[in-house]
């Protein structure tokens, strides 16, 4: 039986993007929460929770972009011109955020410390919002003629894309708050639980809004789920129903865990983050169901955009060797820095 190399590479890229979202998502979420830290010590504790891992998390963004370029060059040639501006804004925000992460610890005067703190949480927000804009621009569709992008420079800037931008920001805030629940204790820990509850409420609202808005973007999405403006096709919808139902169940479970009072019987601190990741995964699976088999919605399929099978096969050999190494190293780093942060933890020059 011959291997379906385009489908395998589509799966690899999908996994890479999802891992990036789950890891750099909490990283960006924590960065945004530093804007409302109660003190500089509290802000330092928050940044200390991501300090050992934040740069490694962005490795997965490179895997996603590089993999798209290598495995699906046609899709890359269409998608990049469609999103030049948000991509540049996102990269600039990530770079500026990285610089601010280092410089905020070295700032002596209050005004410069305030500037670099602002750059850190401002860069975190801008990067997250840009990613949401690109997601919305992808889902709403890209204009293609003769195998090339034929739209304008601002086709991605629509109300739907703005909605997805806000949704991604709130989703990353949820991941960030749940990460702080895992990594902190005391007053900051209880604050993080409150922030997580507020973010979860926002995620639930955005989840519903984006889901219904997505059904109206293209008729093929509604057909895939068995929905139309006049009826529901149970034979089509019921096999797919476990995906949104799982998302709702995980949301309720997470809400219950976050409301538990301190003491015996409270859920372990690692569970809120895993439940939040599960909520993200349910949305990600739903998005995959909505868009499959297109890699450039609703114009170019995975098979049409793929590189030659010989190239995909050769690259797959490298991926089979390198991806387990990257995963093992990532797991090792997280296990090495497992545990709660304490006052005074963080950057040391």
Residue pairs with C-beta under 8 A, 6 or more apart in sequence:
3 313
5 306
5 309
5 312
5 313
5 316
6 71
6 72
6 302
6 303
6 305
6 306
6 309
6 312
7 302
8 312
8 316
9 67
9 71
9 72
9 306
9 312
9 315
9 316
10 72
10 295
10 302
12 67
12 71
12 319
12 323
13 64
13 67
13 68
13 71
13 72
14 284
14 288
16 60
16 63
16 64
16 67
17 60
17 64
18 280
18 281
18 284
19 60
20 57
20 58
20 60
20 61
20 63
20 64
21 280
21 284
22 175
22 277
22 280
23 53
23 57
23 60
23 330
24 54
24 57
24 58
24 60
24 61
25 128
25 171
25 172
25 175
25 176
25 280
26 50
26 172
26 175
26 176
26 178
26 179
26 273
27 50
27 53
27 54
27 57
27 124
27 176
28 124
28 125
28 127
28 128
28 172
28 176
29 124
29 128
29 172
29 173
29 174
29 175
29 176
29 177
29 179
30 46
30 47
30 49
30 50
30 124
30 176
30 179
30 180
31 47
31 50
31 97
31 120
31 121
31 123
31 124
31 125
31 176
32 121
32 124
32 125
32 128
32 169
32 172
32 173
32 176
33 46
33 121
33 173
33 176
33 177
33 180
33 195
34 43
34 46
34 47
34 117
34 120
34 121
34 124
35 118
35 121
37 43
37 46
38 187
38 191
40 113
41 343
42 188
43 117
44 345
44 346
44 347
45 184
45 188
45 341
45 342
45 343
45 345
45 346
46 180
46 184
46 188
47 101
47 104
47 120
47 346
47 347
48 341
48 345
48 346
48 347
49 179
49 180
49 183
49 184
49 341
50 179
51 101
51 346
51 347
52 333
52 336
52 337
53 333
53 334
53 337
54 101
55 98
56 329
56 330
56 333
58 94
59 326
59 330
63 326
68 75
68 76
68 79
69 76
70 307
70 311
70 315
71 306
71 307
71 312
71 315
72 295
72 302
72 305
72 306
72 307
73 305
73 307
74 147
74 300
74 304
74 305
74 306
75 295
75 296
75 300
75 305
77 148
77 149
78 142
78 144
78 147
78 148
78 149
78 296
78 299
78 300
79 138
79 142
79 149
79 296
80 87
81 148
81 149
82 137
82 142
82 149
82 151
82 155
82 156
83 134
83 137
83 156
84 153
85 153
85 154
85 156
86 130
86 133
86 134
86 137
86 156
87 130
87 134
89 126
89 130
90 126
90 127
90 130
90 131
90 134
93 122
93 123
93 124
93 126
93 127
93 130
94 123
94 127
96 119
96 123
97 119
97 120
97 123
97 124
97 127
99 119
100 116
100 117
100 119
100 120
100 123
101 120
102 347
103 116
103 119
104 113
104 116
104 117
104 119
104 120
105 346
105 347
105 349
106 349
107 113
107 115
107 116
125 169
128 168
128 169
128 172
129 165
129 166
129 168
129 169
130 165
131 165
131 168
132 161
132 164
132 165
132 166
132 167
132 168
132 169
133 156
133 157
133 161
133 162
133 164
133 165
134 156
135 161
135 164
135 165
135 168
136 156
136 158
136 160
136 161
136 162
136 163
136 164
136 165
137 155
137 156
137 158
137 161
138 297
139 160
139 164
139 214
139 217
139 287
139 290
139 291
139 297
140 158
140 160
140 161
140 217
140 218
140 297
141 217
141 218
141 297
141 298
141 299
142 149
142 151
142 155
142 296
142 297
142 299
143 149
143 150
143 151
143 155
143 299
144 150
144 296
144 299
144 300
147 300
160 213
160 217
163 206
163 209
163 210
163 213
164 210
166 206
167 203
167 206
167 207
167 209
167 210
170 199
170 202
170 203
170 206
171 199
171 203
171 206
171 280
173 195
173 199
173 202
174 196
174 199
174 200
174 202
174 203
174 276
174 279
175 273
175 276
175 277
175 280
177 192
177 193
177 195
177 196
177 199
178 192
178 196
178 254
178 272
178 273
178 275
178 276
179 273
180 188
180 189
180 192
180 195
181 189
181 192
181 193
181 196
181 258
181 269
181 272
181 273
182 269
182 270
182 272
182 273
183 339
183 340
183 341
184 192
184 340
184 341
185 340
189 269
190 262
193 258
193 272
196 254
196 258
196 272
196 276
197 255
197 258
197 259
200 251
200 254
200 255
200 258
200 276
203 251
203 279
204 251
207 247
207 251
207 279
207 283
211 244
211 286
214 221
214 287
214 290
215 221
215 222
215 225
215 227
216 222
218 297
218 298
220 298
221 290
221 291
222 228
223 236
224 236
224 289
224 290
224 292
225 236
225 237
225 240
225 289
225 290
226 232
226 233
226 234
226 235
226 236
226 237
226 240
227 233
227 237
240 289
243 282
243 285
243 286
243 289
244 282
244 286
246 278
246 282
247 278
247 279
247 282
247 283
247 286
250 275
250 278
250 279
250 282
251 279
253 275
254 272
254 275
254 276
254 279
257 267
257 271
257 272
257 275
258 272
260 266
260 267
291 297
293 301
293 302
293 303
294 300
294 301
294 302
295 301
295 302
295 305
296 305
306 312
